[in-house]
Amino acid sequence: MAQEEKAAKRRASVSPWPFDRHQYSIRLRSRIPSNKPALNLAVEQALKVADQCCDKDDLRTDLEIALREALANAMIHGNSYGQGKRIFVRCYASPSSGILIIVRDQGKGFDPAEIPDPRDAERKHLQHGRGLFLMRELMDHVEYRKGGSEVVIYKAFKKRKPD
């Protein structure tokens, strides 16, 4: 099998979204400290990437909420607010496909199947524990990798309205 065929087969088997990150020029790669100002800056940068590809009212709110949840989880649960620990953010976007954001922390990871459903009667009154649920509800695809220390979120774009 030719090298190109192997690479295409590998990408097809790993990525359920219509997205090959190597084909997109709109990219963001960032390594941020585990603190709130850095988290806010990472969200602003990712939203600027999204703004280049889609109508602002298209998905901005959903994307911002999901990304904030992913980053907060990385900071709080993954890195435990560790001063020397970093969060890695990669963002790839295309007007024809959507936006793919990968958030990785330096923690030990977790099993998403073990996280209780926030809609359960005994959890409804809690003021925390909804992040994973919100990401799944707001994004078109959510995937946990590297033992749970990396989350991939993907949102398809609606076609731009003609100017």
Secondary structure, DSSP 4 states (H G I P E B T S, - for coil): --HHHHHHHHHHHH--SS--GGG-SEEEEEEEESSHHHHHHHHHHHHHHHHTTS-HHHHHHHHHHHHHHHHHHIIIIISTT-TT-EEEEEEEEETTTEEEEEEE-SS----GGGSPPTTSGGGTT-SS--HHHHHHHHSSEEEEEGGGTEEEEEEEPPPPPP-
